[in-house]
């Protein structure tokens, strides 16, 4: 819907880049984490990438899409073997 047309009803009345609201403790997010290395150092803390979302909503039918805000960082982490949990 970033193209501005609803894939469900064809409307062009789209609300974009809406932040998801909620209390700090229930904000939805995804997280990917660095896998443990084979020869784990004595002190090792896994790196991770987390992302919240923004939403695009069709004002005509209500169809909603979510987009990860840090999608590029998530994809770089994926290329480096980070996994979702
Ligand atoms: Zn629609």
PDB file of the backbone (N, CA, C, O) and the ligand in Angstrom, with CONECT records:
HET     ZN  A 101       1
ATOM      1  N   UNK A   1       0.823  -1.214   0.000  1.00  0.00           N
ATOM      2  CA  UNK A   1       0.000   0.000   0.000  1.00  0.00           C
ATOM      3  C   UNK A   1       0.849   1.253   0.000  1.00  0.00           C
ATOM      4  O   UNK A   1       0.324   2.365  -0.047  1.00  0.00           O
ATOM      5  N   UNK A   2       2.172   1.075   0.053  1.00  0.00           N
ATOM      6  CA  UNK A   2       3.004   2.262  -0.075  1.00  0.00           C
ATOM      7  C   UNK A   2       2.860   2.872  -1.463  1.00  0.00           C
ATOM      8  O   UNK A   2       3.258   4.012  -1.700  1.00  0.00           O
ATOM      9  N   UNK A   3       2.273   2.078  -2.395  1.00  0.00           N
ATOM     10  CA  UNK A   3       1.999   2.604  -3.719  1.00  0.00           C
ATOM     11  C   UNK A   3       0.764   3.496  -3.704  1.00  0.00           C
ATOM     12  O   UNK A   3       0.486   4.196  -4.678  1.00  0.00           O
ATOM     13  N   UNK A   4       0.007   3.469  -2.573  1.00  0.00           N
ATOM     14  CA  UNK A   4      -1.134   4.350  -2.442  1.00  0.00           C
ATOM     15  C   UNK A   4      -2.454   3.767  -2.912  1.00  0.00           C
ATOM     16  O   UNK A   4      -3.450   4.481  -3.023  1.00  0.00           O
ATOM     17  N   UNK A   5      -2.462   2.451  -3.193  1.00  0.00           N
ATOM     18  CA  UNK A   5      -3.702   1.809  -3.600  1.00  0.00           C
ATOM     19  C   UNK A   5      -3.946   0.567  -2.743  1.00  0.00           C
ATOM     20  O   UNK A   5      -3.038  -0.242  -2.549  1.00  0.00           O
ATOM     21  N   UNK A   6      -5.158   0.415  -2.234  1.00  0.00           N
ATOM     22  CA  UNK A   6      -5.486  -0.735  -1.402  1.00  0.00           C
ATOM     23  C   UNK A   6      -5.579  -1.991  -2.273  1.00  0.00           C
ATOM     24  O   UNK A   6      -6.316  -1.997  -3.259  1.00  0.00           O
ATOM     25  N   UNK A   7      -4.824  -3.086  -1.914  1.00  0.00           N
ATOM     26  CA  UNK A   7      -4.896  -4.311  -2.710  1.00  0.00           C
ATOM     27  C   UNK A   7      -6.220  -5.054  -2.537  1.00  0.00           C
ATOM     28  O   UNK A   7      -6.519  -5.964  -3.310  1.00  0.00           O
ATOM     29  N   UNK A   8      -7.000  -4.686  -1.555  1.00  0.00           N
ATOM     30  CA  UNK A   8      -8.268  -5.374  -1.296  1.00  0.00           C
ATOM     31  C   UNK A   8      -9.438  -4.714  -2.007  1.00  0.00           C
ATOM     32  O   UNK A   8     -10.276  -5.399  -2.594  1.00  0.00           O
ATOM     33  N   UNK A   9      -9.503  -3.379  -1.958  1.00  0.00           N
ATOM     34  CA  UNK A   9     -10.681  -2.713  -2.516  1.00  0.00           C
ATOM     35  C   UNK A   9     -10.344  -1.692  -3.604  1.00  0.00           C
ATOM     36  O   UNK A   9     -11.242  -1.142  -4.241  1.00  0.00           O
ATOM     37  N   UNK A  10      -9.050  -1.439  -3.817  1.00  0.00           N
ATOM     38  CA  UNK A  10      -8.658  -0.518  -4.878  1.00  0.00           C
ATOM     39  C   UNK A  10      -8.732   0.950  -4.517  1.00  0.00           C
ATOM     40  O   UNK A  10      -8.455   1.806  -5.356  1.00  0.00           O
ATOM     41  N   UNK A  11      -9.103   1.257  -3.282  1.00  0.00           N
ATOM     42  CA  UNK A  11      -9.206   2.657  -2.864  1.00  0.00           C
ATOM     43  C   UNK A  11      -7.829   3.314  -2.827  1.00  0.00           C
ATOM     44  O   UNK A  11      -6.823   2.646  -2.592  1.00  0.00           O
ATOM     45  N   UNK A  12      -7.790   4.620  -3.060  1.00  0.00           N
ATOM     46  CA  UNK A  12      -6.529   5.353  -2.921  1.00  0.00           C
ATOM     47  C   UNK A  12      -6.553   6.250  -1.685  1.00  0.00           C
ATOM     48  O   UNK A  12      -5.727   7.152  -1.548  1.00  0.00           O
ATOM     49  N   UNK A  13      -7.494   5.999  -0.798  1.00  0.00           N
ATOM     50  CA  UNK A  13      -7.577   6.789   0.437  1.00  0.00           C
ATOM     51  C   UNK A  13      -6.847   6.031   1.538  1.00  0.00           C
ATOM     52  O   UNK A  13      -7.455   5.296   2.316  1.00  0.00           O
ATOM     53  N   UNK A  14      -5.511   6.228   1.590  1.00  0.00           N
ATOM     54  CA  UNK A  14      -4.646   5.436   2.451  1.00  0.00           C
ATOM     55  C   UNK A  14      -3.997   6.317   3.506  1.00  0.00           C
ATOM     56  O   UNK A  14      -3.487   7.395   3.200  1.00  0.00           O
ATOM     57  N   UNK A  15      -4.021   5.849   4.760  1.00  0.00           N
ATOM     58  CA  UNK A  15      -3.277   6.496   5.840  1.00  0.00           C
ATOM     59  C   UNK A  15      -1.935   5.777   5.950  1.00  0.00           C
ATOM     60  O   UNK A  15      -1.906   4.553   6.074  1.00  0.00           O
ATOM     61  N   UNK A  16      -0.820   6.517   5.905  1.00  0.00           N
ATOM     62  CA  UNK A  16       0.490   5.861   5.888  1.00  0.00           C
ATOM     63  C   UNK A  16       1.335   6.244   7.102  1.00  0.00           C
ATOM     64  O   UNK A  16       1.118   7.270   7.746  1.00  0.00           O
ATOM     65  N   UNK A  17       2.308   5.372   7.387  1.00  0.00           N
ATOM     66  CA  UNK A  17       3.329   5.622   8.418  1.00  0.00           C
ATOM     67  C   UNK A  17       2.745   5.954   9.792  1.00  0.00           C
ATOM     68  O   UNK A  17       3.248   6.831  10.494  1.00  0.00           O
ATOM     69  N   UNK A  18       1.679   5.243  10.168  1.00  0.00           N
ATOM     70  CA  UNK A  18       1.111   5.458  11.491  1.00  0.00           C
ATOM     71  C   UNK A  18       1.903   4.655  12.518  1.00  0.00           C
ATOM     72  O   UNK A  18       2.122   3.458  12.331  1.00  0.00           O
ATOM     73  N   UNK A  19       2.334   5.303  13.601  1.00  0.00           N
ATOM     74  CA  UNK A  19       3.047   4.595  14.667  1.00  0.00           C
ATOM     75  C   UNK A  19       2.060   3.734  15.445  1.00  0.00           C
ATOM     76  O   UNK A  19       0.915   4.130  15.666  1.00  0.00           O
ATOM     77  N   UNK A  20       2.515   2.545  15.859  1.00  0.00           N
ATOM     78  CA  UNK A  20       1.682   1.700  16.707  1.00  0.00           C
ATOM     79  C   UNK A  20       1.766   2.223  18.134  1.00  0.00           C
ATOM     80  O   UNK A  20       2.855   2.482  18.646  1.00  0.00           O
ATOM     81  N   UNK A  21       0.633   2.373  18.760  1.00  0.00           N
ATOM     82  CA  UNK A  21       0.581   2.921  20.110  1.00  0.00           C
ATOM     83  C   UNK A  21       0.315   1.829  21.127  1.00  0.00           C
ATOM     84  O   UNK A  21      -0.179   0.753  20.788  1.00  0.00           O
ATOM     85  N   UNK A  22       0.642   2.114  22.361  1.00  0.00           N
ATOM     86  CA  UNK A  22       0.425   1.183  23.461  1.00  0.00           C
ATOM     87  C   UNK A  22       1.316   1.610  24.598  1.00  0.00           C
ATOM     88  O   UNK A  22       2.066   2.577  24.465  1.00  0.00           O
ATOM     89  N   UNK A  23       1.252   0.915  25.712  1.00  0.00           N
ATOM     90  CA  UNK A  23       2.174   1.246  26.788  1.00  0.00           C
ATOM     91  C   UNK A  23       3.559   0.743  26.414  1.00  0.00           C
ATOM     92  O   UNK A  23       3.691  -0.105  25.531  1.00  0.00           O
ATOM     93  N   UNK A  24       4.600   1.257  27.079  1.00  0.00           N
ATOM     94  CA  UNK A  24       5.965   0.873  26.742  1.00  0.00           C
ATOM     95  C   UNK A  24       6.171  -0.626  26.867  1.00  0.00           C
ATOM     96  O   UNK A  24       6.983  -1.201  26.141  1.00  0.00           O
ATOM     97  N   UNK A  25       5.441  -1.274  27.785  1.00  0.00           N
ATOM     98  CA  UNK A  25       5.675  -2.689  28.049  1.00  0.00           C
ATOM     99  C   UNK A  25       4.994  -3.595  27.034  1.00  0.00           C
ATOM    100  O   UNK A  25       5.275  -4.793  27.007  1.00  0.00           O
ATOM    101  N   UNK A  26       4.110  -3.062  26.201  1.00  0.00           N
ATOM    102  CA  UNK A  26       3.400  -3.932  25.260  1.00  0.00           C
ATOM    103  C   UNK A  26       3.575  -3.488  23.810  1.00  0.00           C
ATOM    104  O   UNK A  26       2.831  -3.931  22.935  1.00  0.00           O
ATOM    105  N   UNK A  27       4.559  -2.611  23.547  1.00  0.00           N
ATOM    106  CA  UNK A  27       4.815  -2.238  22.161  1.00  0.00           C
ATOM    107  C   UNK A  27       5.214  -3.473  21.365  1.00  0.00           C
ATOM    108  O   UNK A  27       6.155  -4.159  21.762  1.00  0.00           O
ATOM    109  N   UNK A  28       4.550  -3.785  20.275  1.00  0.00           N
ATOM    110  CA  UNK A  28       4.941  -4.953  19.490  1.00  0.00           C
ATOM    111  C   UNK A  28       6.264  -4.705  18.765  1.00  0.00           C
ATOM    112  O   UNK A  28       6.505  -3.612  18.253  1.00  0.00           O
ATOM    113  N   UNK A  29       7.107  -5.718  18.726  1.00  0.00           N
ATOM    114  CA  UNK A  29       8.380  -5.601  18.028  1.00  0.00           C
ATOM    115  C   UNK A  29       8.861  -6.986  17.634  1.00  0.00           C
ATOM    116  O   UNK A  29       8.353  -7.993  18.127  1.00  0.00           O
ATOM    117  N   UNK A  30       9.835  -7.032  16.749  1.00  0.00           N
ATOM    118  CA  UNK A  30      10.519  -8.285  16.434  1.00  0.00           C
ATOM    119  C   UNK A  30      11.976  -8.132  16.849  1.00  0.00           C
ATOM    120  O   UNK A  30      12.480  -7.017  16.991  1.00  0.00           O
ATOM    121  N   UNK A  31      12.653  -9.275  17.045  1.00  0.00           N
ATOM    122  CA  UNK A  31      14.048  -9.262  17.476  1.00  0.00           C
ATOM    123  C   UNK A  31      14.784 -10.408  16.806  1.00  0.00           C
ATOM    124  O   UNK A  31      14.286 -11.533  16.775  1.00  0.00           O
ATOM    125  N   UNK A  32      15.977 -10.130  16.265  1.00  0.00           N
ATOM    126  CA  UNK A  32      16.851 -11.187  15.758  1.00  0.00           C
ATOM    127  C   UNK A  32      18.173 -11.088  16.523  1.00  0.00           C
ATOM    128  O   UNK A  32      18.636  -9.998  16.858  1.00  0.00           O
ATOM    129  N   UNK A  33      18.769 -12.259  16.790  1.00  0.00           N
ATOM    130  CA  UNK A  33      19.920 -12.335  17.685  1.00  0.00           C
ATOM    131  C   UNK A  33      21.059 -13.088  17.027  1.00  0.00           C
ATOM    132  O   UNK A  33      20.849 -14.050  16.289  1.00  0.00           O
ATOM    133  N   UNK A  34      22.277 -12.629  17.311  1.00  0.00           N
ATOM    134  CA  UNK A  34      23.490 -13.275  16.820  1.00  0.00           C
ATOM    135  C   UNK A  34      23.593 -14.684  17.410  1.00  0.00           C
ATOM    136  O   UNK A  34      23.402 -14.858  18.613  1.00  0.00           O
ATOM    137  N   UNK A  35      23.894 -15.700  16.579  1.00  0.00           N
ATOM    138  CA  UNK A  35      24.061 -17.052  17.125  1.00  0.00           C
ATOM    139  C   UNK A  35      25.347 -17.149  17.938  1.00  0.00           C
ATOM    140  O   UNK A  35      26.299 -16.403  17.707  1.00  0.00           O
ATOM    141  N   UNK A  36      25.361 -18.072  18.883  1.00  0.00           N
ATOM    142  CA  UNK A  36      26.555 -18.255  19.707  1.00  0.00           C
ATOM    143  C   UNK A  36      27.687 -18.814  18.856  1.00  0.00           C
ATOM    144  O   UNK A  36      27.482 -19.790  18.134  1.00  0.00           O
ATOM    145  N   UNK A  37      28.896 -18.212  18.922  1.00  0.00           N
ATOM    146  CA  UNK A  37      30.013 -18.695  18.101  1.00  0.00           C
ATOM    147  C   UNK A  37      30.484 -20.067  18.581  1.00  0.00           C
ATOM    148  O   UNK A  37      30.321 -20.395  19.756  1.00  0.00           O
ATOM    149  N   UNK A  38      31.071 -20.881  17.678  1.00  0.00           N
ATOM    150  CA  UNK A  38      31.533 -22.227  18.051  1.00  0.00           C
ATOM    151  C   UNK A  38      32.554 -22.173  19.191  1.00  0.00           C
ATOM    152  O   UNK A  38      32.489 -22.966  20.130  1.00  0.00           O
ATOM    153  N   UNK A  39      33.486 -21.241  19.098  1.00  0.00           N
ATOM    154  CA  UNK A  39      34.482 -21.081  20.171  1.00  0.00           C
ATOM    155  C   UNK A  39      34.121 -19.846  20.978  1.00  0.00           C
ATOM    156  O   UNK A  39      34.728 -18.783  20.852  1.00  0.00           O
ATOM    157  N   UNK A  40      33.124 -20.031  21.800  1.00  0.00           N
ATOM    158  CA  UNK A  40      32.585 -18.897  22.536  1.00  0.00           C
ATOM    159  C   UNK A  40      33.635 -18.317  23.480  1.00  0.00           C
ATOM    160  O   UNK A  40      34.197 -19.037  24.305  1.00  0.00           O
ATOM    161  N   UNK A  41      33.902 -16.992  23.356  1.00  0.00           N
ATOM    162  CA  UNK A  41      34.826 -16.347  24.308  1.00  0.00           C
ATOM    163  C   UNK A  41      34.256 -16.399  25.718  1.00  0.00           C
ATOM    164  O   UNK A  41      33.051 -16.570  25.907  1.00  0.00           O
ATOM    165  N   UNK A  42      35.127 -16.251  26.698  1.00  0.00           N
ATOM    166  CA  UNK A  42      34.680 -16.312  28.094  1.00  0.00           C
ATOM    167  C   UNK A  42      33.607 -15.255  28.343  1.00  0.00           C
ATOM    168  O   UNK A  42      32.582 -15.518  28.972  1.00  0.00           O
ATOM    169  N   UNK A  43      33.872 -14.060  27.835  1.00  0.00           N
ATOM    170  CA  UNK A  43      32.859 -13.010  27.951  1.00  0.00           C
ATOM    171  C   UNK A  43      32.256 -12.786  26.568  1.00  0.00           C
ATOM    172  O   UNK A  43      32.939 -12.336  25.648  1.00  0.00           O
ATOM    173  N   UNK A  44      30.994 -13.099  26.434  1.00  0.00           N
ATOM    174  CA  UNK A  44      30.338 -12.965  25.134  1.00  0.00           C
ATOM    175  C   UNK A  44      28.888 -12.559  25.356  1.00  0.00           C
ATOM    176  O   UNK A  44      28.142 -13.222  26.077  1.00  0.00           O
ATOM    177  N   UNK A  45      28.512 -11.473  24.731  1.00  0.00           N
ATOM    178  CA  UNK A  45      27.121 -11.021  24.814  1.00  0.00           C
ATOM    179  C   UNK A  45      26.589 -10.940  23.391  1.00  0.00           C
ATOM    180  O   UNK A  45      27.141 -10.200  22.577  1.00  0.00           O
ATOM    181  N   UNK A  46      25.539 -11.674  23.068  1.00  0.00           N
ATOM    182  CA  UNK A  46      25.045 -11.665  21.691  1.00  0.00           C
ATOM    183  C   UNK A  46      24.541 -10.281  21.274  1.00  0.00           C
ATOM    184  O   UNK A  46      23.872  -9.587  22.040  1.00  0.00           O
ATOM    185  N   UNK A  47      24.881  -9.903  20.039  1.00  0.00           N
ATOM    186  CA  UNK A  47      24.309  -8.684  19.481  1.00  0.00           C
ATOM    187  C   UNK A  47      22.892  -9.001  19.010  1.00  0.00           C
ATOM    188  O   UNK A  47      22.562 -10.152  18.722  1.00  0.00           O
ATOM    189  N   UNK A  48      22.077  -7.984  18.938  1.00  0.00           N
ATOM    190  CA  UNK A  48      20.722  -8.206  18.450  1.00  0.00           C
ATOM    191  C   UNK A  48      20.209  -6.939  17.790  1.00  0.00           C
ATOM    192  O   UNK A  48      20.718  -5.844  18.029  1.00  0.00           O
ATOM    193  N   UNK A  49      19.190  -7.107  16.952  1.00  0.00           N
ATOM    194  CA  UNK A  49      18.520  -5.979  16.309  1.00  0.00           C
ATOM    195  C   UNK A  49      17.030  -6.121  16.591  1.00  0.00           C
ATOM    196  O   UNK A  49      16.457  -7.199  16.434  1.00  0.00           O
ATOM    197  N   UNK A  50      16.415  -5.027  17.005  1.00  0.00           N
ATOM    198  CA  UNK A  50      14.979  -5.044  17.252  1.00  0.00           C
ATOM    199  C   UNK A  50      14.314  -3.949  16.432  1.00  0.00           C
ATOM    200  O   UNK A  50      14.919  -2.918  16.139  1.00  0.00           O
ATOM    201  N   UNK A  51      13.068  -4.186  16.071  1.00  0.00           N
ATOM    202  CA  UNK A  51      12.333  -3.176  15.314  1.00  0.00           C
ATOM    203  C   UNK A  51      10.871  -3.148  15.721  1.00  0.00           C
ATOM    204  O   UNK A  51      10.229  -4.179  15.921  1.00  0.00           O
ATOM    205  N   UNK A  52      10.376  -1.938  15.835  1.00  0.00           N
ATOM    206  CA  UNK A  52       8.940  -1.737  15.975  1.00  0.00           C
ATOM    207  C   UNK A  52       8.343  -1.621  14.567  1.00  0.00           C
ATOM    208  O   UNK A  52       9.050  -1.827  13.581  1.00  0.00           O
ATOM    209  N   UNK A  53       7.085  -1.303  14.470  1.00  0.00           N
ATOM    210  CA  UNK A  53       6.392  -1.250  13.191  1.00  0.00           C
ATOM    211  C   UNK A  53       5.681   0.083  12.993  1.00  0.00           C
ATOM    212  O   UNK A  53       5.402   0.803  13.952  1.00  0.00           O
ATOM    213  N   UNK A  54       5.396   0.395  11.744  1.00  0.00           N
ATOM    214  CA  UNK A  54       4.378   1.394  11.480  1.00  0.00           C
ATOM    215  C   UNK A  54       3.329   0.760  10.574  1.00  0.00           C
ATOM    216  O   UNK A  54       3.577  -0.254   9.922  1.00  0.00           O
ATOM    217  N   UNK A  55       2.175   1.368  10.549  1.00  0.00           N
ATOM    218  CA  UNK A  55       1.044   0.781   9.837  1.00  0.00           C
ATOM    219  C   UNK A  55       0.565   1.686   8.711  1.00  0.00           C
ATOM    220  O   UNK A  55       0.633   2.912   8.801  1.00  0.00           O
ATOM    221  N   UNK A  56       0.074   1.044   7.636  1.00  0.00           N
ATOM    222  CA  UNK A  56      -0.650   1.747   6.586  1.00  0.00           C
ATOM    223  C   UNK A  56      -2.069   1.187   6.577  1.00  0.00           C
ATOM    224  O   UNK A  56      -2.264  -0.028   6.546  1.00  0.00           O
ATOM    225  N   UNK A  57      -3.050   2.073   6.604  1.00  0.00           N
ATOM    226  CA  UNK A  57      -4.445   1.645   6.732  1.00  0.00           C
ATOM    227  C   UNK A  57      -5.279   2.214   5.598  1.00  0.00           C
ATOM    228  O   UNK A  57      -5.202   3.404   5.291  1.00  0.00           O
ATOM    229  N   UNK A  58      -6.077   1.351   4.976  1.00  0.00           N
ATOM    230  CA  UNK A  58      -7.014   1.815   3.959  1.00  0.00           C
ATOM    231  C   UNK A  58      -8.194   2.481   4.651  1.00  0.00           C
ATOM    232  O   UNK A  58      -8.877   1.863   5.469  1.00  0.00           O
ATOM    233  N   UNK A  59      -8.428   3.745   4.317  1.00  0.00           N
ATOM    234  CA  UNK A  59      -9.510   4.488   4.943  1.00  0.00           C
ATOM    235  C   UNK A  59     -10.882   4.059   4.461  1.00  0.00           C
ATOM    236  O   UNK A  59     -11.891   4.427   5.063  1.00  0.00           O
ATOM    237  N   UNK A  60     -10.937   3.284   3.381  1.00  0.00           N
ATOM    238  CA  UNK A  60     -12.226   2.852   2.847  1.00  0.00           C
ATOM    239  C   UNK A  60     -12.681   1.522   3.447  1.00  0.00           C
ATOM    240  O   UNK A  60     -13.824   1.401   3.887  1.00  0.00           O
ATOM    241  N   UNK A  61     -11.783   0.512   3.469  1.00  0.00           N
ATOM    242  CA  UNK A  61     -12.201  -0.814   3.947  1.00  0.00           C
ATOM    243  C   UNK A  61     -11.508  -1.251   5.238  1.00  0.00           C
ATOM    244  O   UNK A  61     -11.924  -2.231   5.856  1.00  0.00           O
ATOM    245  N   UNK A  62     -10.452  -0.536   5.655  1.00  0.00           N
ATOM    246  CA  UNK A  62      -9.793  -0.884   6.912  1.00  0.00           C
ATOM    247  C   UNK A  62      -8.635  -1.854   6.770  1.00  0.00           C
ATOM    248  O   UNK A  62      -7.981  -2.190   7.758  1.00  0.00           O
ATOM    249  N   UNK A  63      -8.371  -2.313   5.539  1.00  0.00           N
ATOM    250  CA  UNK A  63      -7.244  -3.218   5.342  1.00  0.00           C
ATOM    251  C   UNK A  63      -5.972  -2.554   5.852  1.00  0.00           C
ATOM    252  O   UNK A  63      -5.738  -1.374   5.592  1.00  0.00           O
ATOM    253  N   UNK A  64      -5.138  -3.319   6.591  1.00  0.00           N
ATOM    254  CA  UNK A  64      -3.958  -2.754   7.254  1.00  0.00           C
ATOM    255  C   UNK A  64      -2.717  -3.571   6.944  1.00  0.00           C
ATOM    256  O   UNK A  64      -2.743  -4.802   6.962  1.00  0.00           O
ATOM    257  N   UNK A  65      -1.631  -2.868   6.660  1.00  0.00           N
ATOM    258  CA  UNK A  65      -0.328  -3.510   6.494  1.00  0.00           C
ATOM    259  C   UNK A  65       0.612  -2.958   7.552  1.00  0.00           C
ATOM    260  O   UNK A  65       0.544  -1.783   7.911  1.00  0.00           O
ATOM    261  N   UNK A  66       1.516  -3.846   8.060  1.00  0.00           N
ATOM    262  CA  UNK A  66       2.529  -3.426   9.014  1.00  0.00           C
ATOM    263  C   UNK A  66       3.896  -3.466   8.342  1.00  0.00           C
ATOM    264  O   UNK A  66       4.196  -4.392   7.589  1.00  0.00           O
ATOM    265  N   UNK A  67       4.709  -2.474   8.612  1.00  0.00           N
ATOM    266  CA  UNK A  67       6.071  -2.416   8.074  1.00  0.00           C
ATOM    267  C   UNK A  67       7.056  -2.292   9.223  1.00  0.00           C
ATOM    268  O   UNK A  67       6.893  -1.444  10.101  1.00  0.00           O
ATOM    269  N   UNK A  68       8.084  -3.143   9.216  1.00  0.00           N
ATOM    270  CA  UNK A  68       9.143  -3.024  10.221  1.00  0.00           C
ATOM    271  C   UNK A  68       9.943  -1.754   9.934  1.00  0.00           C
ATOM    272  O   UNK A  68      10.380  -1.531   8.805  1.00  0.00           O
ATOM    273  N   UNK A  69      10.131  -0.930  10.956  1.00  0.00           N
ATOM    274  CA  UNK A  69      10.820   0.349  10.770  1.00  0.00           C
ATOM    275  C   UNK A  69      12.296   0.125  10.451  1.00  0.00           C
ATOM    276  O   UNK A  69      12.849   0.798   9.581  1.00  0.00           O
ATOM    277  N   UNK A  70      12.938  -0.813  11.148  1.00  0.00           N
ATOM    278  CA  UNK A  70      14.374  -1.055  10.940  1.00  0.00           C
ATOM    279  C   UNK A  70      14.587  -2.244   9.992  1.00  0.00           C
ATOM    280  O   UNK A  70      15.431  -3.100  10.260  1.00  0.00           O
ATOM    281  N   UNK A  71      13.839  -2.302   8.900  1.00  0.00           N
ATOM    282  CA  UNK A  71      13.929  -3.470   8.019  1.00  0.00           C
ATOM    283  C   UNK A  71      15.313  -3.646   7.422  1.00  0.00           C
ATOM    284  O   UNK A  71      15.739  -4.778   7.196  1.00  0.00           O
ATOM    285  N   UNK A  72      16.030  -2.556   7.158  1.00  0.00           N
ATOM    286  CA  UNK A  72      17.369  -2.689   6.577  1.00  0.00           C
ATOM    287  C   UNK A  72      18.338  -3.290   7.587  1.00  0.00           C
ATOM    288  O   UNK A  72      19.148  -4.148   7.237  1.00  0.00           O
ATOM    289  N   UNK A  73      18.260  -2.836   8.857  1.00  0.00           N
ATOM    290  CA  UNK A  73      19.122  -3.408   9.896  1.00  0.00           C
ATOM    291  C   UNK A  73      18.779  -4.878  10.125  1.00  0.00           C
ATOM    292  O   UNK A  73      19.672  -5.701  10.328  1.00  0.00           O
ATOM    293  N   UNK A  74      17.482  -5.209  10.093  1.00  0.00           N
ATOM    294  CA  UNK A  74      17.067  -6.606  10.259  1.00  0.00           C
ATOM    295  C   UNK A  74      17.627  -7.459   9.129  1.00  0.00           C
ATOM    296  O   UNK A  74      18.079  -8.580   9.362  1.00  0.00           O
ATOM    297  N   UNK A  75      17.600  -6.941   7.923  1.00  0.00           N
ATOM    298  CA  UNK A  75      18.083  -7.710   6.779  1.00  0.00           C
ATOM    299  C   UNK A  75      19.602  -7.897   6.836  1.00  0.00           C
ATOM    300  O   UNK A  75      20.108  -8.969   6.505  1.00  0.00           O
ATOM    301  N   UNK A  76      20.332  -6.851   7.257  1.00  0.00           N
ATOM    302  CA  UNK A  76      21.786  -6.991   7.426  1.00  0.00           C
ATOM    303  C   UNK A  76      22.082  -8.059   8.478  1.00  0.00           C
ATOM    304  O   UNK A  76      22.985  -8.878   8.307  1.00  0.00           O
ATOM    305  N   UNK A  77      21.313  -8.042   9.567  1.00  0.00           N
ATOM    306  CA  UNK A  77      21.498  -9.044  10.618  1.00  0.00           C
ATOM    307  C   UNK A  77      21.212 -10.441  10.076  1.00  0.00           C
ATOM    308  O   UNK A  77      21.938 -11.383  10.394  1.00  0.00           O
ATOM    309  N   UNK A  78      20.173 -10.588   9.267  1.00  0.00           N
ATOM    310  CA  UNK A  78      19.849 -11.881   8.655  1.00  0.00           C
ATOM    311  C   UNK A  78      21.025 -12.381   7.822  1.00  0.00           C
ATOM    312  O   UNK A  78      21.375 -13.559   7.884  1.00  0.00           O
ATOM    313  N   UNK A  79      21.642 -11.476   7.034  1.00  0.00           N
ATOM    314  CA  UNK A  79      22.783 -11.867   6.202  1.00  0.00           C
ATOM    315  C   UNK A  79      23.962 -12.324   7.055  1.00  0.00           C
ATOM    316  O   UNK A  79      24.798 -13.104   6.600  1.00  0.00           O
ATOM    317  N   UNK A  80      24.026 -11.830   8.306  1.00  0.00           N
ATOM    318  CA  UNK A  80      25.114 -12.212   9.201  1.00  0.00           C
ATOM    319  C   UNK A  80      24.731 -13.388  10.103  1.00  0.00           C
ATOM    320  O   UNK A  80      25.424 -13.679  11.078  1.00  0.00           O
ATOM    321  N   UNK A  81      23.628 -14.058   9.774  1.00  0.00           N
ATOM    322  CA  UNK A  81      23.271 -15.283  10.486  1.00  0.00           C
ATOM    323  C   UNK A  81      22.417 -15.083  11.717  1.00  0.00           C
ATOM    324  O   UNK A  81      22.112 -16.046  12.420  1.00  0.00           O
ATOM    325  N   UNK A  82      22.025 -13.845  11.992  1.00  0.00           N
ATOM    326  CA  UNK A  82      21.174 -13.615  13.158  1.00  0.00           C
ATOM    327  C   UNK A  82      19.847 -14.347  12.934  1.00  0.00           C
ATOM    328  O   UNK A  82      19.367 -14.465  11.806  1.00  0.00           O
ATOM    329  N   UNK A  83      19.273 -14.832  14.026  1.00  0.00           N
ATOM    330  CA  UNK A  83      18.033 -15.590  13.931  1.00  0.00           C
ATOM    331  C   UNK A  83      16.968 -14.985  14.826  1.00  0.00           C
ATOM    332  O   UNK A  83      17.267 -14.352  15.838  1.00  0.00           O
ATOM    333  N   UNK A  84      15.734 -15.191  14.437  1.00  0.00           N
ATOM    334  CA  UNK A  84      14.612 -14.700  15.225  1.00  0.00           C
ATOM    335  C   UNK A  84      14.311 -15.650  16.377  1.00  0.00           C
ATOM    336  O   UNK A  84      14.533 -16.857  16.288  1.00  0.00           O
ATOM    337  N   UNK A  85      13.808 -15.083  17.438  1.00  0.00           N
ATOM    338  CA  UNK A  85      13.431 -15.911  18.594  1.00  0.00           C
ATOM    339  C   UNK A  85      12.041 -15.526  19.048  1.00  0.00           C
ATOM    340  O   UNK A  85      11.525 -16.097  20.009  1.00  0.00           O
TER     341      UNK A  85
HETATM  342 ZN    ZN A 101      -9.389  -0.952   1.025  1.00  0.00          ZN
END
